[in-house]
Amino acid sequence: MRIFSGIQPTGEKHLGNYIGAIRQYVASQEEAEPVICIVDLHSITVAYDPEDLRESTLSLAALLIASGLEPDRCTLFVQSHNPDHAQGAWLLSTVASFGELRRMVQFKDKSEQQEFISVGLFTYPVLQAADILLYQTDAVPVGEDQRQHVELTRDIAERFNSRYGETLVVPKVVTPKLGAKILDLQEPTKKMSTTGGTAQGTVQMLDEPDVIRKKIKSAVTDSGREVRRGEGKEGIENLISIMSVATGEEPEAIESRYEGAGYGDFKADVAEAVVELLAPIRARYRELRDEPAELHRLLAVGAEKARAASGPTLATMYERMGFARP
C-alpha cells in the first residue's frame, strides 16, 4: 500500500512532532510504501524569507533522515525537485471548481491573517491534490484540519476519471495512528507547539542536553508528590507520557516505580530519558549538516524515485486530456 504525507519545512520540530508524527512515518516503512514530501512549494503561498526557506528545507530533510527515514525504504524528497507537481496541479486545476476552492476552511482562516492574499493560497488544495494523485496513492493519513483538502482530492480524482477515463487512484482518508499527546511543559493543558506554545515549555528535537534537562526540571506540575495520572495532575501525566514513549515502559509501571519518590527524582529521570532518546538523532543530524554533499545526494536519490513514480501518471494525464506529446 502506498501512503503519502506532506510536511511543511517551516518551524522547528519539537518533541511533540517527533512522537506524534515523525516516528509514525518511520514506523510506516515496515508495513507500507511511504512517500514523504517536504512541501516547499506550499510554503511560498504566504509571506516568507527565501533564505529561511532554503535553510529550513535542508534542516527538515536532515532531521527526517536522522530520525530513521531511509531513502532506500521510502521516497523522501523535496517537492520543488520534482516539476511534475506543478504541471499536474495545472492540469487538475481544470477539473476543480472555483466554488469548491472558495469553500475551503483553511483558505478562509489563513487569508484573514495575510495583508496580501496570493492566488497560490487560494489554489493550494489543487497542488495538494497533485501531490497525492501523481503517486497513485492508496491512503492519506491526515488530521481533521486537512480532511477537507483530501476529500476535495477525492472529488477531483473522480471527476478526472469520469471525464477522461480511469486514470487516478481515488485515495482513502485515514486517521493516523496517534502517538502520545505531548503537552506544553509550562502550560500542560495545551499541546506542545512551536508557534502557540511557550519557549520554556517546548522541547525542540535539536535542543542541547542541558537545555532539555532545564526545561523538564522546570516543568509545571502541582503541589502534591504523587507520580500518577488523573484530574488535576495534567503536568505529571504529561511527563509520564513522555517517559513512557522515551523508554517503552507502560504508564502503570512508571507510576508503580516512582510511588513515594516525589517529583524531583522523577523529573530528573524523565529528562535523562529524553536526552537519551534524542541524542542519536541530534548526532546524525549534525553529521548530515556537516556533509552537505551527502545530504544533497540523498535528496537527489529521493527526487529521482519520485519522478520515476509520478512520471507515468502525468504522461497518462496528458495523453487522455488530448495533448499532442512527442
C-alpha positions as CSV (number, residue, x, y, z in Angstrom):
1,M,0.0,0.0,0.0
2,R,1.3,3.4,-0.9
3,I,0.7,6.3,1.5
4,F,1.5,10.0,1.1
5,S,2.4,12.6,3.7
6,G,3.4,16.2,3.0
7,I,5.4,18.1,5.6
8,Q,5.8,21.9,5.7
9,P,9.5,22.9,6.2
10,T,8.6,25.9,8.3
11,G,9.1,26.0,12.1
12,E,11.5,24.0,14.3
13,K,10.3,20.4,15.0
14,H,9.8,19.6,18.7
15,L,9.3,16.5,20.8
16,G,5.5,16.5,20.1
17,N,6.1,16.5,16.4
18,Y,8.6,13.6,16.8
19,I,6.3,11.5,18.9
20,G,3.0,12.3,17.2
21,A,4.1,12.2,13.5
22,I,7.8,11.6,12.6
23,R,8.0,8.3,14.5
24,Q,4.9,7.2,12.7
25,Y,6.5,8.0,9.3
26,V,9.5,5.9,10.3
27,A,7.3,3.0,11.5
28,S,5.3,3.0,8.3
29,Q,8.4,1.9,6.4
30,E,7.8,-1.6,7.9
31,E,4.3,-2.1,6.5
32,A,3.7,0.2,3.5
33,E,5.4,2.2,0.8
34,P,5.6,5.7,2.2
35,V,6.0,8.8,0.0
36,I,7.2,11.6,2.3
37,C,7.3,15.1,0.6
38,I,8.8,18.2,2.0
39,V,6.3,20.7,0.6
40,D,8.4,23.8,-0.1
41,L,6.1,24.9,-2.9
42,H,3.2,25.2,-0.5
43,S,5.4,27.3,1.8
44,I,5.6,30.2,-0.6
45,T,1.8,30.8,-0.7
46,V,2.2,33.2,2.3
47,A,4.9,35.8,3.1
48,Y,8.3,34.1,3.7
49,D,12.0,34.7,3.7
50,P,13.9,32.9,0.9
51,E,17.0,32.2,2.9
52,D,14.9,30.9,5.8
53,L,13.0,28.6,3.4
54,R,16.3,27.2,1.9
55,E,17.7,26.6,5.4
56,S,14.6,25.1,6.9
57,T,14.1,22.7,3.9
58,L,17.6,21.3,4.3
59,S,17.2,21.2,8.1
60,L,14.0,19.2,7.9
61,A,15.4,16.8,5.3
62,A,18.4,16.1,7.6
63,L,16.1,15.7,10.6
64,L,13.8,13.3,8.9
65,I,16.7,11.1,7.8
66,A,18.3,11.3,11.2
67,S,15.1,10.2,12.8
68,G,15.1,7.0,10.8
69,L,13.6,7.6,7.4
70,E,15.8,5.6,5.0
71,P,15.9,6.7,1.3
72,D,16.0,3.1,0.2
73,R,12.9,2.1,2.1
74,C,10.7,5.2,1.4
75,T,10.5,8.0,-1.1
76,L,11.7,11.1,0.7
77,F,12.1,14.2,-1.5
78,V,11.6,17.9,-1.8
79,Q,8.5,18.9,-3.7
80,S,10.2,21.5,-5.9
81,H,12.8,18.9,-7.0
82,N,10.0,17.2,-9.0
83,P,8.5,19.5,-11.6
84,D,5.6,17.0,-12.2
85,H,3.8,18.5,-9.2
86,A,3.5,22.0,-10.8
87,Q,2.4,20.5,-14.1
88,G,0.0,18.1,-12.5
89,A,-1.6,20.9,-10.4
90,W,-2.2,23.0,-13.6
91,L,-3.9,20.0,-15.3
92,L,-6.0,19.3,-12.2
93,S,-7.0,22.9,-11.8
94,T,-9.2,22.5,-14.9
95,V,-11.3,19.9,-13.1
96,A,-11.5,21.7,-9.8
97,S,-14.2,24.4,-9.4
98,F,-14.0,27.9,-8.1
99,G,-16.8,27.2,-5.7
100,E,-15.1,24.2,-4.2
101,L,-11.9,26.1,-3.5
102,R,-13.8,29.1,-2.1
103,R,-15.4,26.8,0.5
104,M,-12.0,25.6,1.9
105,V,-11.9,26.5,5.6
106,Q,-8.1,26.8,5.7
107,F,-8.2,29.4,2.9
108,K,-10.7,31.5,4.9
109,D,-8.6,31.2,8.1
110,K,-5.2,31.8,6.5
111,S,-6.4,34.7,4.3
112,E,-7.6,36.6,7.3
113,Q,-4.1,36.5,8.6
114,Q,-2.5,37.9,5.4
115,E,-2.2,41.5,4.2
116,F,-1.6,40.1,0.7
117,I,-3.6,37.1,-0.4
118,S,-1.9,35.2,-3.2
119,V,-3.7,33.2,-5.8
120,G,-1.4,30.4,-4.7
121,L,-3.0,30.4,-1.3
122,F,-6.4,30.0,-3.0
123,T,-5.3,27.2,-5.3
124,Y,-3.2,25.5,-2.6
125,P,-5.6,22.5,-2.4
126,V,-5.2,21.8,-6.1
127,L,-1.4,21.5,-5.7
128,Q,-2.0,19.3,-2.7
129,A,-4.3,17.1,-4.9
130,A,-1.5,16.8,-7.5
131,D,1.0,15.9,-4.7
132,I,-1.2,12.9,-3.7
133,L,-2.7,11.8,-7.1
134,L,0.5,11.7,-9.1
135,Y,1.7,8.8,-6.9
136,Q,-1.4,6.7,-7.3
137,T,-1.7,7.0,-3.5
138,D,-3.9,4.4,-1.7
139,A,-4.2,6.2,1.6
140,V,-3.5,9.7,3.1
141,P,-3.2,9.9,6.9
142,V,-4.3,13.4,8.0
143,G,-5.7,15.2,11.0
144,E,-9.1,16.9,10.9
145,D,-7.6,20.2,9.8
146,Q,-6.6,18.6,6.4
147,R,-9.5,16.2,5.9
148,Q,-11.5,18.7,3.8
149,H,-8.5,19.1,1.4
150,V,-8.2,15.3,0.9
151,E,-11.9,15.0,0.4
152,L,-11.5,17.6,-2.4
153,T,-8.6,15.5,-3.8
154,R,-11.0,12.5,-4.0
155,D,-13.6,14.6,-5.8
156,I,-11.0,15.9,-8.3
157,A,-9.8,12.4,-9.0
158,E,-13.3,11.0,-9.5
159,R,-14.2,14.0,-11.8
160,F,-11.0,13.5,-13.8
161,N,-11.7,9.7,-14.2
162,S,-15.3,10.5,-15.2
163,R,-14.2,12.9,-18.0
164,Y,-11.1,11.2,-19.3
165,G,-11.3,7.5,-18.2
166,E,-9.9,5.7,-15.3
167,T,-6.5,7.3,-14.6
168,L,-6.1,8.2,-11.0
169,V,-6.4,6.2,-7.8
170,V,-9.1,7.7,-5.5
171,P,-7.2,7.7,-2.2
172,K,-8.7,6.8,1.2
173,V,-8.7,9.3,4.0
174,V,-7.3,7.5,7.1
175,T,-6.8,8.6,10.6
176,P,-3.2,8.2,11.5
177,K,-2.1,6.1,14.4
178,L,-1.9,8.5,17.3
179,G,1.2,8.8,19.4
180,A,1.0,10.1,22.9
181,K,-0.4,13.6,23.2
182,I,2.5,15.7,24.3
183,L,1.6,19.0,26.1
184,D,3.5,22.2,26.8
185,L,5.7,21.8,29.9
186,Q,4.7,25.2,31.2
187,E,1.0,25.1,30.2
188,P,0.1,21.4,30.4
189,T,-3.5,22.0,29.2
190,K,-2.2,23.0,25.7
191,K,-0.4,21.0,23.1
192,M,3.3,21.5,22.7
193,S,3.7,23.9,19.8
194,T,6.4,25.9,18.2
195,T,4.1,28.8,17.3
196,G,1.4,28.7,20.0
197,G,3.3,27.4,23.0
198,T,5.9,28.7,25.5
199,A,9.6,28.7,24.7
200,Q,10.5,27.1,28.0
201,G,7.7,24.5,27.7
202,T,8.7,23.3,24.2
203,V,11.4,20.7,23.9
204,Q,13.0,21.1,20.4
205,M,14.4,18.0,18.8
206,L,17.7,19.7,18.4
207,D,18.0,21.2,21.9
208,E,21.2,20.5,23.7
209,P,21.1,18.0,26.6
210,D,21.4,20.7,29.3
211,V,18.6,22.7,27.7
212,I,16.4,19.7,27.7
213,R,17.2,19.0,31.4
214,K,16.5,22.5,32.4
215,K,13.1,22.6,30.6
216,I,11.9,19.3,32.0
217,K,13.1,20.0,35.6
218,S,11.2,23.3,35.5
219,A,8.0,21.7,34.1
220,V,4.8,22.9,35.8
221,T,3.3,20.1,38.0
222,D,1.2,20.6,41.1
223,S,1.6,20.9,44.9
224,G,1.4,17.2,45.5
225,R,4.1,14.5,45.5
226,E,2.4,11.6,43.8
227,V,3.6,10.5,40.4
228,R,0.3,9.4,38.9
229,R,-2.2,10.3,36.3
230,G,-5.6,11.8,37.0
231,E,-7.7,15.0,37.3
232,G,-5.6,18.0,38.4
233,K,-2.4,16.1,37.5
234,E,-2.0,17.2,33.9
235,G,1.6,18.2,34.3
236,I,2.7,14.9,35.9
237,E,0.5,12.9,33.4
238,N,2.3,14.7,30.6
239,L,5.7,13.8,32.0
240,I,4.6,10.2,32.5
241,S,3.5,10.1,28.8
242,I,6.9,11.5,27.7
243,M,8.8,8.9,29.8
244,S,6.6,6.1,28.5
245,V,7.4,7.0,24.9
246,A,11.1,7.6,25.6
247,T,11.6,4.3,27.5
248,G,8.9,2.0,26.1
249,E,7.7,1.4,29.7
250,E,3.9,1.3,30.4
251,P,2.5,4.3,32.3
252,E,1.2,2.0,35.0
253,A,4.7,0.6,35.6
254,I,6.1,4.1,35.8
255,E,3.6,5.1,38.4
256,S,4.4,2.0,40.4
257,R,8.2,2.5,40.2
258,Y,8.0,6.1,41.4
259,E,5.5,5.5,44.2
260,G,6.6,7.7,47.1
261,A,9.6,9.0,45.3
262,G,8.5,12.7,44.8
263,Y,8.8,14.9,41.8
264,G,12.5,15.8,41.8
265,D,13.9,12.4,41.1
266,F,11.1,11.7,38.6
267,K,11.7,14.9,36.6
268,A,15.5,14.2,36.5
269,D,14.9,10.7,35.2
270,V,12.4,11.9,32.5
271,A,15.0,14.5,31.4
272,E,17.7,11.8,31.0
273,A,15.3,9.6,29.1
274,V,14.5,12.3,26.6
275,V,18.2,13.2,26.3
276,E,19.0,9.6,25.5
277,L,16.0,9.4,23.0
278,L,17.1,12.4,21.0
279,A,20.9,12.0,21.3
280,P,21.4,9.7,18.2
281,I,19.0,11.9,16.2
282,R,20.9,15.0,17.0
283,A,24.3,13.4,16.3
284,R,23.2,12.1,12.9
285,Y,21.6,15.4,12.1
286,R,24.9,17.2,12.7
287,E,26.7,14.7,10.5
288,L,24.4,15.4,7.6
289,R,24.5,19.1,8.0
290,D,28.3,18.9,8.2
291,E,28.3,16.9,5.0
292,P,26.1,18.9,2.6
293,A,27.2,16.8,-0.4
294,E,25.8,13.6,1.3
295,L,22.5,15.3,2.2
296,H,22.1,16.6,-1.4
297,R,22.9,13.2,-2.7
298,L,20.2,11.5,-0.6
299,L,17.7,14.2,-1.7
300,A,18.7,13.6,-5.3
301,V,18.0,9.9,-4.9
302,G,14.6,10.7,-3.4
303,A,13.8,13.1,-6.3
304,E,14.7,10.5,-8.9
305,K,12.5,7.9,-7.2
306,A,9.7,10.5,-7.0
307,R,9.9,11.4,-10.7
308,A,10.0,7.7,-11.7
309,A,6.8,7.2,-9.7
310,S,4.9,10.3,-10.8
311,G,6.1,10.5,-14.5
312,P,3.9,7.7,-15.8
313,T,0.8,9.2,-14.2
314,L,1.5,12.6,-15.6
315,A,2.1,11.2,-19.1
316,T,-1.2,9.3,-19.0
317,M,-3.0,12.5,-17.8
318,Y,-1.5,14.5,-20.8
319,E,-2.4,11.7,-23.2
320,R,-6.0,11.3,-22.0
321,M,-6.6,15.0,-21.9
322,G,-5.8,15.2,-25.6
323,F,-2.4,16.8,-25.7
324,A,-0.1,16.2,-28.7
325,R,3.0,14.9,-26.9
326,P,6.4,14.0,-28.5
